[in-house]
Amino acid sequence: MSTLLAAIVEALNRRKGKVLDLAQLSMHEAQFRTFKKLFLSEFGRDGAERDLQTVVAEYERQRNGRE
C-alpha cells in the first residue's frame, strides 16, 4: 500500500469509527448490526477503499510518467 493510500485510509477509518459510534447510540442492536454490515461493505476494503486504491494507483502512474 502506498504512503498516500495508507494516509487516506487511516483518516477515513477514524471517521468511519465515529459514524459507527453515533449509529450504535441511535439504533436498536439488530438495526445497528445490519447498518454496520452494509456501511463497512460500502466504505471498507471491498468498497470505497478498493476504489481509492485504484484512484491512487492511477494518480501515481501518471505522476511517475511525468517525472
Residue frames as a rotation matrix with the C-alpha (Angstrom) as fourth column:
MET 1
0.590 0.807 0.000 0.00
0.807 -0.590 0.000 0.00
0.000 0.000 -1.000 0.00
SER 2
-0.135 -0.634 0.762 1.40
0.554 -0.685 -0.472 3.38
0.821 0.359 0.444 -0.95
THR 3
-0.813 -0.253 -0.525 2.05
0.580 -0.437 -0.688 6.02
-0.055 -0.863 0.502 1.68
LEU 4
-0.840 0.540 0.052 -0.63
-0.503 -0.811 0.299 8.25
0.204 0.225 0.953 0.20
LEU 5
-0.088 0.841 -0.533 -3.24
-0.223 0.505 0.834 5.49
0.971 0.192 0.144 0.21
ALA 6
-0.315 -0.092 -0.945 -2.32
0.779 0.543 -0.313 4.45
0.542 -0.834 -0.099 3.76
ALA 7
-0.975 -0.069 -0.211 -2.76
0.180 -0.805 -0.565 8.04
-0.131 -0.589 0.797 4.99
ILE 8
-0.563 0.824 -0.059 -6.15
-0.670 -0.414 0.616 8.37
0.484 0.387 0.785 3.28
VAL 9
-0.001 0.564 -0.826 -7.41
0.134 0.818 0.559 5.03
0.991 -0.110 -0.076 4.61
GLU 10
-0.620 -0.282 -0.732 -6.22
0.739 0.105 -0.666 5.87
0.264 -0.954 0.143 8.13
ALA 11
-0.957 0.291 -0.005 -8.07
-0.280 -0.925 -0.256 9.19
-0.079 -0.243 0.967 8.06
LEU 12
-0.277 0.901 -0.334 -11.22
-0.634 0.090 0.768 7.54
0.722 0.425 0.547 6.73
ASN 13
-0.258 0.144 -0.955 -11.07
0.463 0.886 0.009 4.77
0.848 -0.441 -0.295 9.33
ARG 14
-0.934 -0.059 -0.352 -11.18
0.343 -0.423 -0.839 7.35
-0.099 -0.904 0.416 12.13
ARG 15
-0.684 0.719 -0.122 -14.27
-0.729 -0.673 0.122 8.91
0.006 0.173 0.985 10.57
LYS 16
-0.204 0.601 -0.773 -15.90
-0.281 0.720 0.635 5.52
0.938 0.347 0.022 9.99
GLY 17
-0.639 -0.104 -0.762 -15.41
0.619 0.520 -0.589 4.73
0.457 -0.848 -0.268 13.66
LYS 18
-0.937 0.302 -0.174 -17.16
-0.130 -0.767 -0.629 7.93
-0.323 -0.567 0.758 14.68
VAL 19
-0.408 0.822 -0.397 -20.09
-0.813 -0.130 0.568 7.26
0.415 0.555 0.721 12.34
LEU 20
-0.236 0.293 -0.927 -20.46
0.141 0.954 0.266 3.74
0.962 -0.068 -0.266 13.71
ASP 21
-0.868 -0.095 -0.487 -20.35
0.491 -0.028 -0.871 5.00
0.069 -0.995 0.071 17.30
LEU 22
-0.779 0.611 -0.138 -23.12
-0.571 -0.783 -0.245 7.52
-0.258 -0.112 0.960 16.57
ALA 23
-0.252 0.699 -0.670 -25.20
-0.635 0.403 0.659 4.94
0.730 0.591 0.342 14.74
GLN 24
-0.531 -0.002 -0.847 -24.87
0.423 0.866 -0.268 2.50
0.734 -0.501 -0.459 17.62
LEU 25
-0.951 0.153 -0.267 -26.16
0.174 -0.448 -0.877 5.11
-0.254 -0.881 0.400 20.05
SER 26
-0.557 0.750 -0.356 -29.22
-0.736 -0.645 -0.208 5.86
-0.386 0.147 0.911 17.93
MET 27
-0.094 0.511 -0.854 -30.31
-0.755 0.523 0.396 2.40
0.649 0.682 0.336 16.74
HIS 28
0.730 0.323 0.602 -31.61
-0.607 0.710 0.356 -0.80
-0.312 -0.626 0.715 18.22
GLU 29
-0.078 -0.876 0.476 -28.98
-0.462 0.454 0.761 -3.55
-0.883 -0.161 -0.441 18.30
ALA 30
0.092 0.158 0.983 -30.41
0.622 0.762 -0.181 -5.52
-0.778 0.628 -0.028 15.35
GLN 31
0.958 0.257 0.126 -30.70
0.265 -0.627 -0.733 -2.38
-0.109 0.736 -0.668 13.23
PHE 32
0.565 -0.808 -0.166 -27.16
-0.700 -0.576 0.423 -1.38
-0.437 -0.122 -0.891 14.12
ARG 33
-0.112 -0.618 0.778 -25.72
0.002 0.783 0.622 -4.77
-0.994 0.071 -0.086 13.18
THR 34
0.432 0.353 0.830 -27.38
0.805 0.263 -0.531 -4.52
-0.406 0.898 -0.171 9.76
PHE 35
0.994 -0.075 -0.079 -26.26
-0.098 -0.937 -0.337 -0.92
-0.049 0.342 -0.938 9.30
LYS 36
0.323 -0.941 0.100 -22.69
-0.584 -0.115 0.804 -1.75
-0.745 -0.318 -0.586 10.31
LYS 37
-0.036 -0.296 0.954 -22.51
0.463 0.841 0.279 -4.64
-0.886 0.452 0.107 7.87
LEU 38
0.648 0.361 0.671 -23.78
0.758 -0.223 -0.612 -2.52
-0.071 0.906 -0.418 4.98
PHE 39
0.937 -0.311 -0.158 -21.71
-0.290 -0.947 0.140 0.52
-0.193 -0.085 -0.977 5.96
LEU 40
0.110 -0.965 0.240 -18.46
-0.427 0.172 0.888 -1.43
-0.898 -0.200 -0.393 6.13
SER 41
0.145 0.012 0.989 -19.29
0.733 0.670 -0.116 -3.20
-0.664 0.742 0.088 2.89
GLU 42
0.841 0.274 0.466 -19.63
0.526 -0.616 -0.586 0.16
0.126 0.738 -0.662 1.14
PHE 43
0.828 -0.477 0.296 -16.81
-0.478 -0.875 -0.072 2.03
0.293 -0.081 -0.953 2.86
GLY 44
0.560 -0.619 0.552 -14.45
-0.324 0.449 0.833 -0.80
-0.763 -0.645 0.051 3.80
ARG 45
-0.402 -0.900 0.169 -11.90
-0.250 0.285 0.925 -2.90
-0.881 0.330 -0.339 1.91
ASP 46
-0.526 0.234 0.817 -14.36
0.718 0.637 0.280 -4.17
-0.456 0.734 -0.503 -0.68
GLY 47
0.586 0.794 0.163 -15.99
0.784 -0.504 -0.362 -0.81
-0.205 0.339 -0.918 -1.34
ALA 48
0.994 -0.108 0.019 -14.56
-0.102 -0.974 -0.201 2.68
0.040 0.198 -0.979 -1.12
GLU 49
0.365 -0.922 0.125 -11.09
-0.386 -0.028 0.922 1.52
-0.847 -0.385 -0.366 -0.07
ARG 50
-0.024 -0.328 0.944 -10.80
0.701 0.668 0.250 -0.57
-0.713 0.668 0.213 -3.24
ASP 51
0.758 0.348 0.552 -11.97
0.641 -0.555 -0.531 2.41
0.121 0.756 -0.644 -5.31
LEU 52
0.875 -0.472 -0.111 -9.41
-0.392 -0.823 0.412 4.64
-0.286 -0.317 -0.904 -3.61
GLN 53
0.133 -0.851 0.508 -6.69
0.105 0.521 0.847 2.11
-0.985 -0.059 0.159 -4.27
THR 54
0.221 0.036 0.975 -7.49
0.945 0.240 -0.223 2.28
-0.242 0.970 0.019 -7.98
VAL 55
0.941 0.190 0.281 -7.58
0.258 -0.938 -0.233 6.09
0.219 0.292 -0.931 -7.99
VAL 56
0.670 -0.742 -0.026 -4.29
-0.431 -0.417 0.800 6.44
-0.605 -0.525 -0.599 -6.08
ALA 57
0.046 -0.661 0.749 -2.56
0.471 0.676 0.567 3.85
-0.881 0.327 0.342 -8.27
GLU 58
0.454 0.186 0.871 -3.65
0.886 -0.201 -0.418 5.72
0.098 0.962 -0.257 -11.41
TYR 59
0.993 -0.108 0.047 -2.55
-0.115 -0.977 0.177 9.04
0.026 -0.182 -0.983 -9.91
GLU 60
0.409 -0.898 0.163 0.85
-0.271 0.051 0.961 7.63
-0.871 -0.438 -0.222 -9.03
ARG 61
0.111 -0.321 0.941 1.26
0.818 0.567 0.097 6.09
-0.564 0.759 0.325 -12.51
GLN 62
0.725 0.223 0.652 0.50
0.599 -0.672 -0.436 9.43
0.341 0.706 -0.620 -14.15
ARG 63
0.921 -0.390 0.012 2.72
-0.332 -0.766 0.550 11.33
-0.206 -0.511 -0.835 -11.76
ASN 64
0.216 -0.883 0.416 5.64
0.038 0.434 0.900 8.96
-0.976 -0.179 0.128 -12.25
GLY 65
0.308 -0.037 0.951 5.19
0.908 0.309 -0.282 9.09
-0.283 0.950 0.129 -16.01
ARG 66
0.917 0.109 0.384 5.71
0.239 -0.921 -0.308 12.84
0.320 0.374 -0.870 -16.00
GLU 67
0.757 -0.652 0.034 8.88
-0.391 -0.411 0.824 12.83
-0.524 -0.637 -0.566 -13.92
